[in-house]
Amino acid sequence: MEKVLKIAAFTYNNIGGNPAGVLIDDEHPPENEMLNIAKEVGYSETAFLKPHMDGFRIRYFSPEIEIPFCGHATIASGTAIGELHGSGVYKLYLNSDDISIDIAKSENIFSTTLRSPETCTSEVPTEYIDSMLTEFNLNIDDINLNFPIKFASAGAKHIIIFLNSREKLSKMEYQLEPVKNLMFKEEISTISLLWEESENRIHSRNAFAAGGVYEDPATGAAAAALGGYLRDIKWKGNKSFEVLQGEDMGFPSQLFVQYTLKKGEGVKVSGKTRFIKK
């Protein structure tokens, strides 16, 4: 455990952010040990890295399951890599994909930009939407119909639900076990509840029951999936925008998202970090 760095990613004015554990070693521990370390660390994800080819092999574990891709743990890993090897562009090899990260340091604060795996969106069965809305005490009048409810992926699968008011977003509430079962049914990583403030800013809350965590303060993988989703629905907003998350938890987080019009292309997600004092 002494080798595990604790780093908050997507911080806002050097506070808040989503904490992640990062362990860089010559080899990965056995899978059961990685899971036990993630449980002991207690954050929503811990990233495990080892040197591989021209970059690093990376795996992500929540306290309960392995996750195919985690944005905030990737951003946190950028800081850990930067401390060891300096700023620059590095390649990360996931379980079934590879991505790149660009690490920079200014005034002793690291920031990292990741380019996600390819994105895609897909339809959500009507009965699944009904079940999800029921679990969150929502009805169709609470939904912003300019944003159809869809599955969206960028290395991990999420469900995108836009609400029509900030007040409704602030009142997010659900029961962990029934929602966890719903998430396992469609193999989704988080449930993204969102509110569009403007063409430049979106507010987000992400339920992570599947990983045994009620809510994520910042979710880079979901932000990347959101970028792909907005491209696919031809959103009229800016192709570079800000996501604010964690505000209702007392852990304000800031994510910057940038996408092109090229269908399926990976989305850039950027954020700053801070070390968590032990």
Secondary structure, 3 states (H helix, E strand, C coil): CCCCEEEEECEECCECCEEEEEEECCCCCCHHHHHHHHHHHCCCCEEEEEEECCEEEEEEECCCCEECCCHHHHHHHHHHHHHHHCCEEEEEECCCCEEEEEEEEECCEEEEEEECCCCEEEECCHHHHHHHHHHCCCCHHHECCCCCCEEEECCCEEEEEEECCHHHHHCCCCCHHHHHHHHHHHCCCEEEEEEECCCCEEEEEEEEHHHCEEEECCCHHHHHHHHHHHHHCCCCCCCEEEEEECHHHCCCEEEEEECCCCCCCCCEEEEEEEECCC
